[in-house]
């Protein structure tokens, strides 16, 4: 396939691409709070699991 430049279509494509990038960046900026909350939730869950393992190991050592 041979590419034949069409400046009108190229300009439309670039404009559309820029709009998509702007929308994507806006979504990322708005999702930052959600992502932070999810990370915190995951960290707390991991700490809870580790604490439960330590407790079960200690109770296993006593028996």
mmCIF file of the N, C-alpha and C atoms, coordinates in Angstrom:
data_MODEL
# 
_entry.id   MODEL 
# 
loop_
_atom_site.group_PDB 
_atom_site.id 
_atom_site.type_symbol 
_atom_site.label_atom_id 
_atom_site.label_alt_id 
_atom_site.label_comp_id 
_atom_site.label_asym_id 
_atom_site.label_entity_id 
_atom_site.label_seq_id 
_atom_site.pdbx_PDB_ins_code 
_atom_site.Cartn_x 
_atom_site.Cartn_y 
_atom_site.Cartn_z 
_atom_site.occupancy 
_atom_site.B_iso_or_equiv 
_atom_site.pdbx_formal_charge 
_atom_site.auth_seq_id 
_atom_site.auth_comp_id 
_atom_site.auth_asym_id 
_atom_site.auth_atom_id 
_atom_site.pdbx_PDB_model_num 
ATOM 1   N N  . UNK A 1 1  ? 0.844  -1.167  0.000  1.00 0.00 ? 1  UNK A N  1 
ATOM 2   C CA . UNK A 1 1  ? 0.000  0.000   0.000  1.00 0.00 ? 1  UNK A CA 1 
ATOM 3   C C  . UNK A 1 1  ? 0.888  1.228   0.000  1.00 0.00 ? 1  UNK A C  1 
ATOM 4   N N  . UNK A 1 2  ? 0.603  2.147   -0.822 1.00 0.00 ? 2  UNK A N  1 
ATOM 5   C CA . UNK A 1 2  ? 1.374  3.382   -0.921 1.00 0.00 ? 2  UNK A CA 1 
ATOM 6   C C  . UNK A 1 2  ? 0.627  4.479   -0.174 1.00 0.00 ? 2  UNK A C  1 
ATOM 7   N N  . UNK A 1 3  ? 1.375  5.195   0.647  1.00 0.00 ? 3  UNK A N  1 
ATOM 8   C CA . UNK A 1 3  ? 0.774  6.281   1.415  1.00 0.00 ? 3  UNK A CA 1 
ATOM 9   C C  . UNK A 1 3  ? 0.765  7.554   0.589  1.00 0.00 ? 3  UNK A C  1 
ATOM 10  N N  . UNK A 1 4  ? -0.376 8.129   0.437  1.00 0.00 ? 4  UNK A N  1 
ATOM 11  C CA . UNK A 1 4  ? -0.505 9.411   -0.258 1.00 0.00 ? 4  UNK A CA 1 
ATOM 12  C C  . UNK A 1 4  ? -0.969 10.432  0.768  1.00 0.00 ? 4  UNK A C  1 
ATOM 13  N N  . UNK A 1 5  ? -0.132 11.377  1.110  1.00 0.00 ? 5  UNK A N  1 
ATOM 14  C CA . UNK A 1 5  ? -0.488 12.344  2.148  1.00 0.00 ? 5  UNK A CA 1 
ATOM 15  C C  . UNK A 1 5  ? -1.771 13.109  1.795  1.00 0.00 ? 5  UNK A C  1 
ATOM 16  N N  . UNK A 1 6  ? -2.602 13.227  2.777  1.00 0.00 ? 6  UNK A N  1 
ATOM 17  C CA . UNK A 1 6  ? -3.819 14.021  2.648  1.00 0.00 ? 6  UNK A CA 1 
ATOM 18  C C  . UNK A 1 6  ? -3.854 14.908  3.887  1.00 0.00 ? 6  UNK A C  1 
ATOM 19  N N  . UNK A 1 7  ? -3.432 16.149  3.746  1.00 0.00 ? 7  UNK A N  1 
ATOM 20  C CA . UNK A 1 7  ? -3.260 17.019  4.906  1.00 0.00 ? 7  UNK A CA 1 
ATOM 21  C C  . UNK A 1 7  ? -4.561 17.232  5.672  1.00 0.00 ? 7  UNK A C  1 
ATOM 22  N N  . UNK A 1 8  ? -5.676 17.249  4.992  1.00 0.00 ? 8  UNK A N  1 
ATOM 23  C CA . UNK A 1 8  ? -6.954 17.446  5.676  1.00 0.00 ? 8  UNK A CA 1 
ATOM 24  C C  . UNK A 1 8  ? -7.242 16.280  6.609  1.00 0.00 ? 8  UNK A C  1 
ATOM 25  N N  . UNK A 1 9  ? -7.087 15.082  6.113  1.00 0.00 ? 9  UNK A N  1 
ATOM 26  C CA . UNK A 1 9  ? -7.328 13.887  6.934  1.00 0.00 ? 9  UNK A CA 1 
ATOM 27  C C  . UNK A 1 9  ? -6.278 13.782  8.030  1.00 0.00 ? 9  UNK A C  1 
ATOM 28  N N  . UNK A 1 10 ? -5.017 14.085  7.700  1.00 0.00 ? 10 UNK A N  1 
ATOM 29  C CA . UNK A 1 10 ? -3.956 14.036  8.704  1.00 0.00 ? 10 UNK A CA 1 
ATOM 30  C C  . UNK A 1 10 ? -4.254 15.014  9.841  1.00 0.00 ? 10 UNK A C  1 
ATOM 31  N N  . UNK A 1 11 ? -4.710 16.196  9.541  1.00 0.00 ? 11 UNK A N  1 
ATOM 32  C CA . UNK A 1 11 ? -5.033 17.191  10.567 1.00 0.00 ? 11 UNK A CA 1 
ATOM 33  C C  . UNK A 1 11 ? -6.191 16.703  11.435 1.00 0.00 ? 11 UNK A C  1 
ATOM 34  N N  . UNK A 1 12 ? -7.186 16.092  10.803 1.00 0.00 ? 12 UNK A N  1 
ATOM 35  C CA . UNK A 1 12 ? -8.319 15.564  11.556 1.00 0.00 ? 12 UNK A CA 1 
ATOM 36  C C  . UNK A 1 12 ? -7.871 14.450  12.492 1.00 0.00 ? 12 UNK A C  1 
ATOM 37  N N  . UNK A 1 13 ? -7.005 13.584  11.981 1.00 0.00 ? 13 UNK A N  1 
ATOM 38  C CA . UNK A 1 13 ? -6.499 12.482  12.783 1.00 0.00 ? 13 UNK A CA 1 
ATOM 39  C C  . UNK A 1 13 ? -5.707 12.988  13.981 1.00 0.00 ? 13 UNK A C  1 
ATOM 40  N N  . UNK A 1 14 ? -4.839 13.958  13.749 1.00 0.00 ? 14 UNK A N  1 
ATOM 41  C CA . UNK A 1 14 ? -4.043 14.521  14.848 1.00 0.00 ? 14 UNK A CA 1 
ATOM 42  C C  . UNK A 1 14 ? -4.951 15.197  15.865 1.00 0.00 ? 14 UNK A C  1 
ATOM 43  N N  . UNK A 1 15 ? -5.925 15.943  15.393 1.00 0.00 ? 15 UNK A N  1 
ATOM 44  C CA . UNK A 1 15 ? -6.853 16.625  16.287 1.00 0.00 ? 15 UNK A CA 1 
ATOM 45  C C  . UNK A 1 15 ? -7.634 15.616  17.128 1.00 0.00 ? 15 UNK A C  1 
ATOM 46  N N  . UNK A 1 16 ? -8.115 14.566  16.490 1.00 0.00 ? 16 UNK A N  1 
ATOM 47  C CA . UNK A 1 16 ? -8.862 13.524  17.195 1.00 0.00 ? 16 UNK A CA 1 
ATOM 48  C C  . UNK A 1 16 ? -7.958 12.819  18.215 1.00 0.00 ? 16 UNK A C  1 
ATOM 49  N N  . UNK A 1 17 ? -6.732 12.537  17.833 1.00 0.00 ? 17 UNK A N  1 
ATOM 50  C CA . UNK A 1 17 ? -5.787 11.876  18.734 1.00 0.00 ? 17 UNK A CA 1 
ATOM 51  C C  . UNK A 1 17 ? -5.503 12.760  19.946 1.00 0.00 ? 17 UNK A C  1 
ATOM 52  N N  . UNK A 1 18 ? -5.317 14.042  19.725 1.00 0.00 ? 18 UNK A N  1 
ATOM 53  C CA . UNK A 1 18 ? -5.064 14.960  20.833 1.00 0.00 ? 18 UNK A CA 1 
ATOM 54  C C  . UNK A 1 18 ? -6.264 15.011  21.782 1.00 0.00 ? 18 UNK A C  1 
ATOM 55  N N  . UNK A 1 19 ? -7.458 15.001  21.230 1.00 0.00 ? 19 UNK A N  1 
ATOM 56  C CA . UNK A 1 19 ? -8.667 15.014  22.062 1.00 0.00 ? 19 UNK A CA 1 
ATOM 57  C C  . UNK A 1 19 ? -8.744 13.749  22.907 1.00 0.00 ? 19 UNK A C  1 
ATOM 58  N N  . UNK A 1 20 ? -8.418 12.607  22.315 1.00 0.00 ? 20 UNK A N  1 
ATOM 59  C CA . UNK A 1 20 ? -8.435 11.348  23.062 1.00 0.00 ? 20 UNK A CA 1 
ATOM 60  C C  . UNK A 1 20 ? -7.409 11.362  24.194 1.00 0.00 ? 20 UNK A C  1 
ATOM 61  N N  . UNK A 1 21 ? -6.245 11.894  23.913 1.00 0.00 ? 21 UNK A N  1 
ATOM 62  C CA . UNK A 1 21 ? -5.198 11.965  24.934 1.00 0.00 ? 21 UNK A CA 1 
ATOM 63  C C  . UNK A 1 21 ? -5.646 12.893  26.064 1.00 0.00 ? 21 UNK A C  1 
ATOM 64  N N  . UNK A 1 22 ? -6.237 14.026  25.730 1.00 0.00 ? 22 UNK A N  1 
ATOM 65  C CA . UNK A 1 22 ? -6.730 14.941  26.767 1.00 0.00 ? 22 UNK A CA 1 
ATOM 66  C C  . UNK A 1 22 ? -7.783 14.262  27.639 1.00 0.00 ? 22 UNK A C  1 
ATOM 67  N N  . UNK A 1 23 ? -8.706 13.547  27.033 1.00 0.00 ? 23 UNK A N  1 
ATOM 68  C CA . UNK A 1 23 ? -9.737 12.840  27.789 1.00 0.00 ? 23 UNK A CA 1 
ATOM 69  C C  . UNK A 1 23 ? -9.122 11.770  28.690 1.00 0.00 ? 23 UNK A C  1 
ATOM 70  N N  . UNK A 1 24 ? -8.166 11.037  28.148 1.00 0.00 ? 24 UNK A N  1 
ATOM 71  C CA . UNK A 1 24 ? -7.516 9.982   28.931 1.00 0.00 ? 24 UNK A CA 1 
ATOM 72  C C  . UNK A 1 24 ? -6.774 10.571  30.127 1.00 0.00 ? 24 UNK A C  1 
ATOM 73  N N  . UNK A 1 25 ? -6.078 11.671  29.913 1.00 0.00 ? 25 UNK A N  1 
ATOM 74  C CA . UNK A 1 25 ? -5.347 12.305  31.015 1.00 0.00 ? 25 UNK A CA 1 
ATOM 75  C C  . UNK A 1 25 ? -6.314 12.831  32.072 1.00 0.00 ? 25 UNK A C  1 
ATOM 76  N N  . UNK A 1 26 ? -7.436 13.374  31.651 1.00 0.00 ? 26 UNK A N  1 
ATOM 77  C CA . UNK A 1 26 ? -8.446 13.850  32.605 1.00 0.00 ? 26 UNK A CA 1 
ATOM 78  C C  . UNK A 1 26 ? -8.987 12.692  33.431 1.00 0.00 ? 26 UNK A C  1 
ATOM 79  N N  . UNK A 1 27 ? -9.237 11.562  32.794 1.00 0.00 ? 27 UNK A N  1 
ATOM 80  C CA . UNK A 1 27 ? -9.706 10.374  33.521 1.00 0.00 ? 27 UNK A CA 1 
ATOM 81  C C  . UNK A 1 27 ? -8.678 9.901   34.540 1.00 0.00 ? 27 UNK A C  1 
ATOM 82  N N  . UNK A 1 28 ? -7.424 9.902   34.138 1.00 0.00 ? 28 UNK A N  1 
ATOM 83  C CA . UNK A 1 28 ? -6.365 9.490   35.063 1.00 0.00 ? 28 UNK A CA 1 
ATOM 84  C C  . UNK A 1 28 ? -6.279 10.426  36.260 1.00 0.00 ? 28 UNK A C  1 
ATOM 85  N N  . UNK A 1 29 ? -6.372 11.716  36.005 1.00 0.00 ? 29 UNK A N  1 
ATOM 86  C CA . UNK A 1 29 ? -6.304 12.666  37.111 1.00 0.00 ? 29 UNK A CA 1 
ATOM 87  C C  . UNK A 1 29 ? -7.468 12.475  38.070 1.00 0.00 ? 29 UNK A C  1 
ATOM 88  N N  . UNK A 1 30 ? -8.641 12.225  37.559 1.00 0.00 ? 30 UNK A N  1 
ATOM 89  C CA . UNK A 1 30 ? -9.808 12.031  38.414 1.00 0.00 ? 30 UNK A CA 1 
ATOM 90  C C  . UNK A 1 30 ? -9.754 10.691  39.144 1.00 0.00 ? 30 UNK A C  1 
ATOM 91  N N  . UNK A 1 31 ? -9.084 9.713   38.584 1.00 0.00 ? 31 UNK A N  1 
ATOM 92  C CA . UNK A 1 31 ? -9.060 8.384   39.202 1.00 0.00 ? 31 UNK A CA 1 
ATOM 93  C C  . UNK A 1 31 ? -7.987 8.263   40.273 1.00 0.00 ? 31 UNK A C  1 
ATOM 94  N N  . UNK A 1 32 ? -7.157 9.276   40.448 1.00 0.00 ? 32 UNK A N  1 
ATOM 95  C CA . UNK A 1 32 ? -6.062 9.198   41.411 1.00 0.00 ? 32 UNK A CA 1 
ATOM 96  C C  . UNK A 1 32 ? -6.566 8.879   42.818 1.00 0.00 ? 32 UNK A C  1 
ATOM 97  N N  . UNK A 1 33 ? -7.647 9.518   43.248 1.00 0.00 ? 33 UNK A N  1 
ATOM 98  C CA . UNK A 1 33 ? -8.176 9.248   44.579 1.00 0.00 ? 33 UNK A CA 1 
ATOM 99  C C  . UNK A 1 33 ? -8.658 7.810   44.698 1.00 0.00 ? 33 UNK A C  1 
ATOM 100 N N  . UNK A 1 34 ? -9.284 7.305   43.659 1.00 0.00 ? 34 UNK A N  1 
ATOM 101 C CA . UNK A 1 34 ? -9.754 5.921   43.685 1.00 0.00 ? 34 UNK A CA 1 
ATOM 102 C C  . UNK A 1 34 ? -8.585 4.957   43.789 1.00 0.00 ? 34 UNK A C  1 
ATOM 103 N N  . UNK A 1 35 ? -7.540 5.227   43.017 1.00 0.00 ? 35 UNK A N  1 
ATOM 104 C CA . UNK A 1 35 ? -6.378 4.340   43.016 1.00 0.00 ? 35 UNK A CA 1 
ATOM 105 C C  . UNK A 1 35 ? -5.708 4.355   44.381 1.00 0.00 ? 35 UNK A C  1 
ATOM 106 N N  . UNK A 1 36 ? -5.573 5.543   44.971 1.00 0.00 ? 36 UNK A N  1 
ATOM 107 C CA . UNK A 1 36 ? -4.961 5.629   46.297 1.00 0.00 ? 36 UNK A CA 1 
ATOM 108 C C  . UNK A 1 36 ? -5.789 4.847   47.324 1.00 0.00 ? 36 UNK A C  1 
ATOM 109 N N  . UNK A 1 37 ? -7.088 4.989   47.251 1.00 0.00 ? 37 UNK A N  1 
ATOM 110 C CA . UNK A 1 37 ? -7.958 4.273   48.191 1.00 0.00 ? 37 UNK A CA 1 
ATOM 111 C C  . UNK A 1 37 ? -7.834 2.764   48.002 1.00 0.00 ? 37 UNK A C  1 
ATOM 112 N N  . UNK A 1 38 ? -7.764 2.315   46.766 1.00 0.00 ? 38 UNK A N  1 
ATOM 113 C CA . UNK A 1 38 ? -7.623 0.885   46.494 1.00 0.00 ? 38 UNK A CA 1 
ATOM 114 C C  . UNK A 1 38 ? -6.286 0.359   47.004 1.00 0.00 ? 38 UNK A C  1 
ATOM 115 N N  . UNK A 1 39 ? -5.220 1.132   46.827 1.00 0.00 ? 39 UNK A N  1 
ATOM 116 C CA . UNK A 1 39 ? -3.908 0.705   47.328 1.00 0.00 ? 39 UNK A CA 1 
ATOM 117 C C  . UNK A 1 39 ? -3.916 0.612   48.846 1.00 0.00 ? 39 UNK A C  1 
ATOM 118 N N  . UNK A 1 40 ? -4.518 1.609   49.491 1.00 0.00 ? 40 UNK A N  1 
ATOM 119 C CA . UNK A 1 40 ? -4.603 1.591   50.949 1.00 0.00 ? 40 UNK A CA 1 
ATOM 120 C C  . UNK A 1 40 ? -5.390 0.371   51.416 1.00 0.00 ? 40 UNK A C  1 
ATOM 121 N N  . UNK A 1 41 ? -6.506 0.093   50.752 1.00 0.00 ? 41 UNK A N  1 
ATOM 122 C CA . UNK A 1 41 ? -7.314 -1.079  51.103 1.00 0.00 ? 41 UNK A CA 1 
ATOM 123 C C  . UNK A 1 41 ? -6.491 -2.356  50.975 1.00 0.00 ? 41 UNK A C  1 
ATOM 124 N N  . UNK A 1 42 ? -5.731 -2.461  49.875 1.00 0.00 ? 42 UNK A N  1 
ATOM 125 C CA . UNK A 1 42 ? -4.903 -3.654  49.655 1.00 0.00 ? 42 UNK A CA 1 
ATOM 126 C C  . UNK A 1 42 ? -3.815 -3.780  50.720 1.00 0.00 ? 42 UNK A C  1 
ATOM 127 N N  . UNK A 1 43 ? -3.194 -2.644  51.083 1.00 0.00 ? 43 UNK A N  1 
ATOM 128 C CA . UNK A 1 43 ? -2.157 -2.675  52.113 1.00 0.00 ? 43 UNK A CA 1 
ATOM 129 C C  . UNK A 1 43 ? -2.740 -3.106  53.459 1.00 0.00 ? 43 UNK A C  1 
ATOM 130 N N  . UNK A 1 44 ? -3.899 -2.559  53.806 1.00 0.00 ? 44 UNK A N  1 
ATOM 131 C CA . UNK A 1 44 ? -4.538 -2.938  55.067 1.00 0.00 ? 44 UNK A CA 1 
ATOM 132 C C  . UNK A 1 44 ? -4.919 -4.411  55.080 1.00 0.00 ? 44 UNK A C  1 
ATOM 133 N N  . UNK A 1 45 ? -5.407 -4.911  53.960 1.00 0.00 ? 45 UNK A N  1 
ATOM 134 C CA . UNK A 1 45 ? -5.764 -6.327  53.860 1.00 0.00 ? 45 UNK A CA 1 
ATOM 135 C C  . UNK A 1 45 ? -4.522 -7.208  54.012 1.00 0.00 ? 45 UNK A C  1 
ATOM 136 N N  . UNK A 1 46 ? -3.423 -6.790  53.399 1.00 0.00 ? 46 UNK A N  1 
ATOM 137 C CA . UNK A 1 46 ? -2.191 -7.562  53.506 1.00 0.00 ? 46 UNK A CA 1 
ATOM 138 C C  . UNK A 1 46 ? -1.687 -7.570  54.952 1.00 0.00 ? 46 UNK A C  1 
ATOM 139 N N  . UNK A 1 47 ? -1.743 -6.413  55.618 1.00 0.00 ? 47 UNK A N  1 
ATOM 140 C CA . UNK A 1 47 ? -1.333 -6.365  57.024 1.00 0.00 ? 47 UNK A CA 1 
ATOM 141 C C  . UNK A 1 47 ? -2.208 -7.263  57.884 1.00 0.00 ? 47 UNK A C  1 
ATOM 142 N N  . UNK A 1 48 ? -3.525 -7.263  57.621 1.00 0.00 ? 48 UNK A N  1 
ATOM 143 C CA . UNK A 1 48 ? -4.443 -8.104  58.384 1.00 0.00 ? 48 UNK A CA 1 
ATOM 144 C C  . UNK A 1 48 ? -4.096 -9.579  58.207 1.00 0.00 ? 48 UNK A C  1 
ATOM 145 N N  . UNK A 1 49 ? -3.793 -9.967  56.958 1.00 0.00 ? 49 UNK A N  1 
ATOM 146 C CA . UNK A 1 49 ? -3.430 -11.370 56.693 1.00 0.00 ? 49 UNK A CA 1 
ATOM 147 C C  . UNK A 1 49 ? -2.134 -11.758 57.397 1.00 0.00 ? 49 UNK A C  1 
ATOM 148 N N  . UNK A 1 50 ? -1.136 -10.856 57.347 1.00 0.00 ? 50 UNK A N  1 
ATOM 149 C CA . UNK A 1 50 ? 0.139  -11.155 57.995 1.00 0.00 ? 50 UNK A CA 1 
ATOM 150 C C  . UNK A 1 50 ? -0.040 -11.276 59.503 1.00 0.00 ? 50 UNK A C  1 
ATOM 151 N N  . UNK A 1 51 ? -0.861 -10.402 60.065 1.00 0.00 ? 51 UNK A N  1 
ATOM 152 C CA . UNK A 1 51 ? -1.121 -10.464 61.501 1.00 0.00 ? 51 UNK A CA 1 
ATOM 153 C C  . UNK A 1 51 ? -1.813 -11.783 61.851 1.00 0.00 ? 51 UNK A C  1 
ATOM 154 N N  . UNK A 1 52 ? -2.772 -12.197 61.040 1.00 0.00 ? 52 UNK A N  1 
ATOM 155 C CA . UNK A 1 52 ? -3.475 -13.465 61.278 1.00 0.00 ? 52 UNK A CA 1 
ATOM 156 C C  . UNK A 1 52 ? -2.503 -14.638 61.196 1.00 0.00 ? 52 UNK A C  1 
ATOM 157 N N  . UNK A 1 53 ? -1.558 -14.605 60.263 1.00 0.00 ? 53 UNK A N  1 
ATOM 158 C CA . UNK A 1 53 ? -0.560 -15.687 60.150 1.00 0.00 ? 53 UNK A CA 1 
ATOM 159 C C  . UNK A 1 53 ? 0.314  -15.747 61.392 1.00 0.00 ? 53 UNK A C  1 
ATOM 160 N N  . UNK A 1 54 ? 0.750  -14.562 61.872 1.00 0.00 ? 54 UNK A N  1 
ATOM 161 C CA . UNK A 1 54 ? 1.591  -14.532 63.067 1.00 0.00 ? 54 UNK A CA 1 
ATOM 162 C C  . UNK A 1 54 ? 0.850  -15.106 64.270 1.00 0.00 ? 54 UNK A C  1 
ATOM 163 N N  . UNK A 1 55 ? -0.421 -14.748 64.402 1.00 0.00 ? 55 UNK A N  1 
ATOM 164 C CA . UNK A 1 55 ? -1.226 -15.239 65.524 1.00 0.00 ? 55 UNK A CA 1 
ATOM 165 C C  . UNK A 1 55 ? -1.392 -16.755 65.419 1.00 0.00 ? 55 UNK A C  1 
ATOM 166 N N  . UNK A 1 56 ? -1.645 -17.239 64.210 1.00 0.00 ? 56 UNK A N  1 
ATOM 167 C CA . UNK A 1 56 ? -1.833 -18.699 64.058 1.00 0.00 ? 56 UNK A CA 1 
ATOM 168 C C  . UNK A 1 56 ? -0.530 -19.444 64.286 1.00 0.00 ? 56 UNK A C  1 
ATOM 169 N N  . UNK A 1 57 ? 0.590  -18.857 63.931 1.00 0.00 ? 57 UNK A N  1 
ATOM 170 C CA . UNK A 1 57 ? 1.886  -19.505 64.201 1.00 0.00 ? 57 UNK A CA 1 
ATOM 171 C C  . UNK A 1 57 ? 2.156  -19.576 65.687 1.00 0.00 ? 57 UNK A C  1 
ATOM 172 N N  . UNK A 1 58 ? 1.848  -18.473 66.394 1.00 0.00 ? 58 UNK A N  1 
ATOM 173 C CA . UNK A 1 58 ? 2.079  -18.462 67.848 1.00 0.00 ? 58 UNK A CA 1 
ATOM 174 C C  . UNK A 1 58 ? 1.194  -19.475 68.535 1.00 0.00 ? 58 UNK A C  1 
ATOM 175 N N  . UNK A 1 59 ? -0.056 -19.554 68.136 1.00 0.00 ? 59 UNK A N  1 
ATOM 176 C CA . UNK A 1 59 ? -0.963 -20.504 68.769 1.00 0.00 ? 59 UNK A CA 1 
ATOM 177 C C  . UNK A 1 59 ? -0.571 -21.930 68.399 1.00 0.00 ? 59 UNK A C  1 
ATOM 178 N N  . UNK A 1 60 ? 0.011  -22.135 67.243 1.00 0.00 ? 60 UNK A N  1 
ATOM 179 C CA . UNK A 1 60 ? 0.485  -23.459 66.833 1.00 0.00 ? 60 UNK A CA 1 
ATOM 180 C C  . UNK A 1 60 ? 1.714  -23.883 67.618 1.00 0.00 ? 60 UNK A C  1 
ATOM 181 N N  . UNK A 1 61 ? 2.555  -22.925 68.005 1.00 0.00 ? 61 UNK A N  1 
ATOM 182 C CA . UNK A 1 61 ? 3.759  -23.236 68.778 1.00 0.00 ? 61 UNK A CA 1 
ATOM 183 C C  . UNK A 1 61 ? 3.413  -23.658 70.205 1.00 0.00 ? 61 UNK A C  1 
ATOM 184 N N  . UNK A 1 62 ? 2.301  -23.124 70.743 1.00 0.00 ? 62 UNK A N  1 
ATOM 185 C CA . UNK A 1 62 ? 1.918  -23.409 72.117 1.00 0.00 ? 62 UNK A CA 1 
ATOM 186 C C  . UNK A 1 62 ? 1.363  -24.820 72.277 1.00 0.00 ? 62 UNK A C  1 
ATOM 187 N N  . UNK A 1 63 ? 0.823  -25.403 71.230 1.00 0.00 ? 63 UNK A N  1 
ATOM 188 C CA . UNK A 1 63 ? 0.181  -26.721 71.331 1.00 0.00 ? 63 UNK A CA 1 
ATOM 189 C C  . UNK A 1 63 ? 1.150  -27.814 71.153 1.00 0.00 ? 63 UNK A C  1 
# 
